[in-house]
Amino acid sequence: MSDYMKKLVTDIKDHAELRMQTSRTRRVSVVGGSLVGNMSSVSKGIGARVYSDGVWGFASKSSTDEESAREVLLSAKENAGLLYSRMPKNKGALINAQKGEYTEKRAFVDVSQKTLVDFARAVDSYIEKTYPALTSRHVGLSSGCIEKTLATSEGAFSYQLFPRTYMIVSLSCEASDGTNIELFDVLGGGEGYFCDHYSDPALLFPMVDSLYQELMKKKEGIFPDAGEALCIIDSSIAGMVAHEAVGHTVEADLVLAGSVANGSIGKTVASPLINLTDFAHTAFGKRAPLPVYTDDEGTVCEDAVIIKDGVLQGYMNNLESALHFGVKPCGNARAFAFSDEPLIRMRNTAIHPGTDKLSDMIASVDKGYYLTRTQNGQADTTGEFMFGITMGYEIVNGKLGRALRDTTISGVAFNMLKTVDMLSDDIAWDFAGYCGKKQPMPVSMGGPSIRCKVNIGGR
């Protein structure tokens, strides 16, 4: 397979990419004891791109034999030629295209659908027996793997596996005022196969207990006072800020479309405490939650430094935007399916930790809020954001008080980051998310706890 891919792609005079991909997904969903979701899917095919002096041609096919590879490559070349005759030219060759190799050493490990169903049912059964007063419960388990083989005309070759497994548990109860109170969490999992993370359902029961205890606090919770407030936002929300509110504004295609980060390199955009990086495969001395060694254009992946000491350092690029800005690409071109073209995408985007202890941060706040969980978030290219907050606590005289009901926080990312004056000395990652920029894409995001000023919603 790799031999004929290498041979076919090097026969193309222009820059060319040939990518073979198999995407496997298994999901189960148990709601109130009933199995309502039981899905297994496999998507397999090959896609090709050819670049010709400023235009791309793309083609794909849902088969992976040598003849199909030749067919899609020639179709991509023809499509590039067709567009070339109708678009502005003279953008030049992709001089940043690299030659490198990476081959994954581990093998694909599957799991049976029955194993997932039985595991999810065991967790659901524990919840039912232990907490019968809940109004609803949901256990979802997902295990999947994306397998990619890539060859480029410059001689780059890679074979990579991207396995990811996680369980989400959601619990609901009724408050005294009749409203429904809900809370969910990701229990275990991460990069790797089911067998890497889950062996005995009982090991998750303490996590379920902790989630239930938080739900009971939220049941008796209050609404915050609306307006600007001094807040400590926990790592999961800091990761959302890094990805949604900052990360998208510095993706070079969105920069060229007029994002707030356009023309801001070298300018102060955050507190001097803020450092933000889109990590390739290693972060803070450990393997990143979503390690990417070669992107889908064949670029050898490196960390993309976005903010250093509060100053914007650069953007995330693909080969074409790197040519435009005159910089070296760091490997941010990624495609979700074999039938998708690579887009500029994030990998492991995180705010670096600081030197403060979370307990000291809480003690430093006379009146404010400690926000711990977010359910969703949205931002636009101006940097304006709004995130849903599903769990948090008031802070009064340096101590945690009552829990909060669902609320929101909003603001402009670079303005909010300029108010940061404390960062915790630890970091946590959210690894179960997907980014929805034109194509779904697995991503991870992280950060420390952050003390800052932000607008918070009320009742």
C-alpha positions in Angstrom: 0.0 0.0 0.0 2.6 2.5 1.0 4.9 1.7 -1.9 2.3 2.4 -4.6 1.1 5.5 -2.8 4.7 6.9 -2.8 5.2 6.0 -6.4 2.0 7.5 -7.7 2.3 10.8 -5.9 5.9 11.4 -6.9 4.9 11.2 -10.6 3.0 14.5 -10.2 5.1 17.5 -11.1 3.2 19.9 -8.8 2.8 19.5 -5.0 0.5 16.6 -4.5 -0.9 14.7 -1.5 -2.4 11.2 -1.4 -4.2 10.3 1.9 -5.7 6.9 2.7 -7.9 6.9 5.7 -10.1 4.5 7.8 -12.3 6.0 10.5 -13.9 3.6 13.0 -16.5 4.6 15.6 -18.4 2.7 18.3 -20.9 4.4 20.5 -23.5 3.3 23.0 -26.0 5.4 24.9 -28.1 4.2 27.9 -30.8 6.5 29.1 -32.8 5.6 32.2 -31.8 1.9 31.9 -32.8 1.7 28.2 -30.3 1.2 25.4 -31.2 4.0 23.1 -28.1 4.2 21.0 -25.9 1.3 19.7 -23.9 2.4 16.8 -20.8 1.0 15.0 -19.5 2.5 11.8 -16.5 2.2 9.5 -15.6 4.8 6.8 -12.8 4.0 4.4 -11.4 5.7 1.3 -8.7 7.8 -0.3 -8.4 11.4 -1.1 -5.9 13.4 -3.2 -5.0 17.1 -3.6 -2.8 18.8 -6.2 -1.6 22.4 -5.9 -0.9 24.4 -9.1 0.4 28.0 -8.7 -2.2 29.2 -6.3 -5.1 26.8 -6.8 -6.0 23.4 -5.3 -7.7 20.5 -7.0 -9.2 17.8 -4.8 -10.9 14.4 -5.4 -11.8 11.4 -3.3 -13.2 7.9 -3.6 -14.6 5.3 -1.1 -12.1 2.6 -2.1 -8.4 2.2 -1.4 -6.9 0.0 -4.1 -4.1 1.1 -6.4 -6.4 1.9 -9.3 -8.6 4.1 -7.1 -5.6 5.9 -5.8 -4.4 6.6 -9.4 -7.9 7.8 -10.4 -8.4 10.3 -7.6 -4.9 11.7 -8.0 -5.5 12.3 -11.7 -8.9 13.8 -11.0 -7.4 16.1 -8.4 -4.8 17.2 -11.0 -7.5 17.8 -13.6 -9.6 19.8 -11.1 -6.6 22.0 -10.3 -6.1 22.6 -14.0 -9.7 23.6 -14.4 -9.6 26.1 -11.5 -6.2 27.3 -12.7 -7.7 28.5 -16.0 -10.4 30.6 -14.1 -8.5 32.1 -11.1 -5.7 34.6 -10.4 -2.3 33.0 -10.7 1.3 33.6 -9.8 1.1 32.8 -6.1 4.2 30.6 -6.5 5.2 27.1 -5.4 4.7 25.8 -1.9 8.3 26.3 -0.9 7.6 25.2 2.7 6.6 21.7 1.7 8.8 19.2 3.7 10.2 15.8 3.4 9.9 13.7 6.5 8.6 10.3 7.7 6.7 9.2 10.7 5.3 5.7 11.3 3.2 4.7 14.3 4.6 1.7 16.1 1.4 0.6 17.9 -1.3 -1.5 16.3 -5.1 -0.9 16.1 -7.0 -2.5 18.9 -10.7 -3.0 18.5 -13.4 -3.7 21.1 -16.7 -5.5 20.7 -20.0 -3.6 20.8 -21.2 -6.0 23.5 -18.3 -5.0 25.7 -19.2 -1.3 25.5 -22.9 -2.0 26.1 -22.2 -4.2 29.1 -19.8 -1.6 30.6 -22.3 1.3 30.1 -25.1 -0.8 31.6 -23.0 -1.6 34.7 -22.4 2.1 35.4 -26.0 2.9 34.8 -27.1 0.1 37.1 -24.9 1.5 39.9 -26.5 4.9 39.5 -30.0 3.5 39.5 -29.5 1.5 42.7 -27.5 4.1 44.5 -29.4 7.3 43.6 -33.0 6.2 42.9 -34.4 9.8 43.4 -32.8 11.1 40.2 -35.3 12.2 37.6 -33.1 11.1 34.7 -29.7 9.6 34.0 -27.6 9.1 30.9 -24.5 7.1 30.3 -22.7 7.5 26.9 -19.6 5.6 25.9 -17.6 6.3 22.8 -14.5 4.5 21.3 -13.1 5.3 18.0 -9.9 5.5 15.9 -8.8 7.4 12.9 -6.1 5.7 10.8 -4.2 7.8 8.2 -1.6 7.0 5.6 -0.2 10.0 3.8 2.3 10.4 0.9 3.3 13.7 -0.7 5.2 14.6 -3.9 8.1 16.0 -1.8 8.7 12.6 -0.3 6.9 13.0 3.0 5.3 9.8 4.3 3.3 9.1 7.5 1.2 6.5 9.1 -0.6 7.6 12.2 -3.4 6.3 14.5 -5.6 8.6 16.5 -7.6 6.5 19.0 -9.8 8.2 21.6 -12.2 6.8 24.2 -14.4 8.5 26.8 -17.5 8.1 28.9 -20.0 10.9 29.6 -22.4 10.6 32.5 -25.3 13.1 32.9 -27.5 13.2 36.0 -30.7 15.2 36.6 -32.9 16.0 39.6 -35.8 18.3 40.6 -35.2 21.4 42.7 -37.6 22.6 45.3 -39.0 25.2 42.9 -39.8 22.5 40.4 -37.1 23.3 37.9 -34.9 20.5 36.4 -31.2 20.6 37.5 -28.7 18.8 35.4 -25.0 18.1 35.6 -22.6 16.0 33.5 -19.0 15.0 33.4 -16.5 13.0 31.4 -15.4 10.0 33.5 -12.0 8.8 32.6 -10.8 8.0 29.1 -8.6 10.0 26.7 -6.1 9.2 23.9 -6.0 5.5 23.4 -8.2 2.5 23.1 -11.0 1.2 25.4 -8.7 -1.3 27.0 -6.2 1.5 27.9 -8.7 3.3 30.1 -11.5 1.1 31.2 -11.2 -2.3 32.9 -13.7 -2.4 35.8 -16.9 -0.3 36.0 -16.5 -0.1 39.8 -13.4 2.1 39.3 -15.7 4.8 38.0 -18.2 4.7 40.9 -16.3 7.3 43.0 -16.4 9.7 40.1 -20.2 9.1 39.8 -20.5 9.8 43.6 -18.6 13.0 43.2 -20.8 14.1 40.3 -24.0 13.3 42.3 -22.7 15.3 45.3 -22.1 18.3 43.1 -25.6 18.0 41.6 -27.1 18.1 45.1 -25.2 21.3 45.9 -26.4 22.8 42.6 -30.0 21.8 43.5 -29.8 24.2 46.4 -27.8 26.7 44.4 -28.4 30.4 43.7 -28.1 32.7 40.7 -25.1 35.0 40.6 -25.5 38.8 40.5 -25.4 39.9 36.9 -22.5 42.1 35.7 -18.8 42.2 35.7 -17.3 40.1 38.5 -14.0 39.0 39.8 -13.9 35.3 39.0 -11.7 32.3 39.1 -12.4 30.2 36.0 -11.3 26.5 36.3 -9.1 24.7 33.8 -12.0 23.4 31.6 -13.3 26.9 31.0 -9.7 28.2 30.5 -9.3 25.6 27.8 -12.5 26.8 26.1 -11.1 30.3 26.1 -7.9 29.1 24.6 -9.7 27.3 21.8 -12.9 29.2 21.1 -12.2 32.7 22.0 -8.5 33.0 21.0 -7.6 29.9 18.9 -10.0 30.6 16.1 -9.0 34.2 15.8 -5.4 33.2 15.0 -6.2 30.5 12.4 -4.5 32.1 9.4 -7.5 31.5 7.1 -9.7 33.4 9.5 -7.0 36.0 10.0 -7.0 36.6 6.2 -10.8 36.9 6.4 -10.5 39.8 8.8 -10.4 38.3 12.4 -9.5 40.6 15.3 -5.9 39.2 15.3 -5.2 40.5 11.8 -2.2 42.8 12.1 -1.7 42.2 15.8 1.5 40.2 15.8 4.0 41.9 18.2 1.2 43.7 20.1 0.1 43.1 23.7 -3.1 41.2 23.7 -3.2 39.7 27.2 -1.7 40.0 30.7 2.1 39.4 30.8 1.2 36.2 32.7 -0.4 34.7 29.7 1.4 32.2 27.5 -0.7 30.2 25.0 0.5 27.4 22.6 -1.1 25.0 20.2 1.0 21.9 21.0 1.8 19.3 18.4 2.4 16.1 20.3 4.2 16.9 23.6 3.1 19.4 26.2 4.7 20.4 29.4 7.0 17.3 29.2 4.2 14.8 28.6 2.5 13.3 25.6 -0.3 15.6 24.6 -3.9 14.4 24.7 -4.1 14.4 20.9 -0.6 13.9 19.6 -0.1 14.8 15.9 3.3 14.2 14.4 2.7 14.9 10.7 -0.3 17.0 9.4 -2.4 16.1 6.3 -0.1 18.2 4.0 2.9 16.2 5.1 4.3 19.0 7.4 6.3 17.7 10.3 4.4 19.0 13.3 5.9 21.5 15.8 4.3 23.6 18.5 2.7 26.8 17.3 3.5 29.6 19.8 0.5 32.0 19.8 1.0 34.3 22.9 4.2 34.7 24.8 4.2 36.9 27.9 1.0 38.6 26.8 2.3 39.4 23.3 0.9 37.8 20.1 3.6 35.9 18.4 2.0 34.2 15.4 -0.8 32.4 13.7 -1.6 28.8 12.9 -0.9 28.1 9.3 -1.1 25.6 6.5 1.4 25.5 3.6 -0.4 28.2 1.6 -0.9 30.7 4.4 2.6 30.1 5.6 3.8 31.1 2.1 1.6 34.2 2.3 3.0 35.3 5.7 6.5 34.2 5.0 6.8 31.9 7.9 7.5 28.2 8.6 4.3 26.1 9.0 3.9 24.1 12.2 1.6 21.4 10.9 -1.9 22.7 11.5 -3.6 21.3 8.3 -6.0 18.5 9.3 -8.9 16.8 7.5 -11.6 14.8 9.3 -12.6 12.3 6.7 -11.0 10.9 3.6 -13.5 12.9 1.6 -12.5 16.2 3.3 -9.8 18.6 2.3 -7.3 19.7 5.0 -8.2 22.9 6.8 -6.2 25.0 9.3 -7.2 23.4 12.6 -6.1 23.3 16.2 -4.5 20.3 17.9 -3.8 20.7 21.7 -4.4 24.4 22.5 -3.7 25.5 26.0 -2.8 28.4 28.3 0.3 27.6 30.3 0.2 27.2 34.1 1.5 29.9 36.4 2.9 29.8 39.9 -0.1 30.3 42.2 -2.0 27.7 44.3 -5.7 27.5 43.7 -6.4 27.7 47.4 -4.5 31.0 47.6 -6.4 32.3 44.5 -9.7 31.6 46.2 -8.5 33.1 49.5 -7.6 36.3 47.6 -11.2 37.0 46.5 -13.4 39.0 48.9 -16.5 38.7 46.7 -16.7 36.8 43.4 -17.2 33.4 41.9 -15.4 30.2 41.3 -16.6 28.7 38.0 -15.8 25.0 37.5 -17.8 23.5 34.6 -18.9 24.6 31.1 -21.3 22.8 28.8 -20.8 24.7 25.6 -19.3 27.9 24.2 -19.3 30.0 21.1 -17.1 32.9 19.9 -16.7 34.8 16.7 -13.7 36.2 14.9 -13.9 39.5 16.8 -12.9 37.5 19.9 -16.4 38.0 21.5 -17.4 34.9 23.4 -20.3 33.5 25.5 -19.9 30.2 27.4 -22.6 28.3 29.4 -21.6 27.7 33.0 -23.1 24.6 34.5 -21.3 24.5 37.9 -19.7 27.0 40.1 -19.6 28.6 43.6 -19.8 32.0 45.1 -16.7 33.2 46.9 -17.3 35.3 50.1 -14.4 36.6 52.2 -12.0 34.2 50.6 -14.1 31.1 51.1 -16.3 29.0 48.9 -20.0 29.5 49.5 -23.2 28.4 47.9 -23.3 26.6 44.5 -24.5 28.3 41.4 -27.4 27.5 39.1 -26.8 27.5 35.3 -25.5 30.8 34.0 -23.3 32.3 31.3 -20.1 34.3 31.0 -19.3 36.6 28.2 -16.8 39.2 27.0 -14.0 39.9 24.5 -11.2 37.4 24.9 -8.2 39.7 24.6 -9.8 42.3 26.9 -10.6 39.6 29.5 -7.1 38.1 29.3 -5.6 41.5 30.0 -7.3 41.4 33.5 -5.6 38.1 34.5 -3.5 38.6 37.6 -3.2 35.0 38.9 -2.7 31.6 37.3 -2.7 28.2 39.2 0.4 26.0 39.0 -1.4 23.0 37.5 -3.1 22.2 34.2 -6.0 20.0 33.1 -7.1 19.0 29.7 -10.5 18.6 28.0 -9.9 15.8 25.5 -13.5 14.7 24.6 -14.5 17.6 22.4 -15.0 18.2 18.7 -14.4 21.5 16.9 -17.1 22.3 14.3 -15.2 24.5 11.8 -16.8 23.2 8.5 -15.8 19.7 9.4 -16.0 18.0 12.9 -12.5 17.5 14.2 -11.2 15.9 17.5 -9.3 18.5 19.5 -8.0 18.9 23.0 -7.8 22.1 25.0 -6.5 23.0 28.5 -5.2 25.4 30.9 -4.8 26.3 34.6 -7.3 28.1 36.9 -7.4 31.8 36.0 -8.3 34.8 38.2 -9.8 37.5 36.0 -12.7 39.9 35.5 -15.5 38.7 33.3 -19.2 39.5 32.6 -21.5 36.9 34.3 -25.2 36.4 33.8 -27.9 36.5 36.5 -31.3 34.9 36.9 
